[in-house]
Amino acid sequence: MAFVESPVQLLNVLEWAHTAGADPDGLTVVVLSPHDPMTRGQLRRMAELARDEGFAVRWEEARGGAGAPLKTIGGLRGPLRRADRIVIGDPFSRYVQLLLMLTRARDLVVVDDGTATMEFVSQLASGEPLVRWHRRGTGRGAREMVFAPVSANARRRLTPGGDRRVEVFSSMPVEPPAGVTVTANSFAWTRDRFGPPTLTRGTDLVGTSLVETGVVDLERYLEAVASLARTHGATRYFAHRRESAEKLHRVSAEIGLEIVRPDLPLELIARRGPIGHTIVSFPSTVVHTLPLALVGTGVKVAVCDVDPAWLRSDASPRAQGFLSGVTGTARDAHRLRSMPASAAP
């Protein structure tokens, strides 16, 4: 069984299955559907692709109301007990952590969830609690205290030992703890199924949800986007699925960029084309994945650092170091200097 909550996670389940030679008849993909309409739309498109590959897809309205979690967990209890292998896309998800309490599987696979995979492996190696890098606070709030035993159990389940095998399938640079197997995600399935793309003469910008997650100041971000657009002659802005409509309206109205709302993960959109000869992004998963998906096409991927002055005053203390690490470890992306921002916060 595989559990996913985002289109990128589902894409990487398909990549893992392709790499591992997994039999589609032996793997059911369970979509724990989120509320966000853009994410749901991309997940439905990815579910169609998974079904085309022969996989059974089980769509769960896991957040559909007060009784939805109990109904979902109850319906999955039997299959979880019988599963020999569990594949998960987000080890930080409380939903996934609850489900891990029900399984006896000795084969656990964490498929690529981008930059979150880097943080997961780092925390697993250091023995830290599983906490997303952009989360603020001490982790000792009432909600965190209630879920602490669940999170601790998930961490134990995701630590290899005895006859329990743990694999991380990732395109990100990770240094796993002893006993954890790392398999490289080269985006072979994506390259086999799509493209090569037609290239335009322009530059495309890739948006980020750093404003929405409370890390980067909105005005600073908009200034940086405008500066990048001017410097590189960009005309299109590929929106992240979690970017707000209000922010995207400003990107369009004030900066003049065409907003593109992809209906699939950007790796597939870029591989299908048409795509710019240069793609510019802020620190994110795509500066690691796009060079793999687009290898041999001639597309240049560039990453712009996040200036510390862009960060909100209440951003997580780990934010700058983590974002710098994402940029610095992008082996096949050209590194740009951060764009100056002149507006007062």
Salt bridges, closest charged atoms under 4 A:
GLU5 OE1 - ARG63 NH2 2.39
GLU48 OE1 - ARG45 NE 3.69
GLU53 OE1 - ARG193 NH2 2.86
GLU60 OE2 - ARG58 NE 2.66
GLU61 OE2 - ARG40 NH2 2.90
GLU61 OE2 - ARG44 NH2 3.90
ASP90 OD2 - ARG132 NH2 2.67
ASP107 OD2 - ARG85 NE 3.18
ASP107 OD1 - ARG165 NH1 2.68
GLU119 OE2 - ARG318 NH1 2.43
GLU144 OE2 - ARG94 NH2 3.79
ASP163 OD1 - ARG106 NE 3.41
GLU167 OE1 - ARG165 NH2 2.95
ASP192 OD2 - HIS18 NE2 3.18
ASP204 OD2 - ARG236 NH2 2.83
GLU212 OE1 - LYS247 NZ 3.07
GLU219 OE2 - ARG250 NH1 2.75
GLU243 OE1 - LYS247 NZ 2.82
GLU254 OE2 - ARG250 NE 2.78
ASP263 OD2 - ARG45 NH1 2.38
ASP263 OD1 - ARG272 NH2 3.85
ASP305 OD2 - ARG335 NE 3.13
ASP314 OD2 - ARG312 NH2 2.99
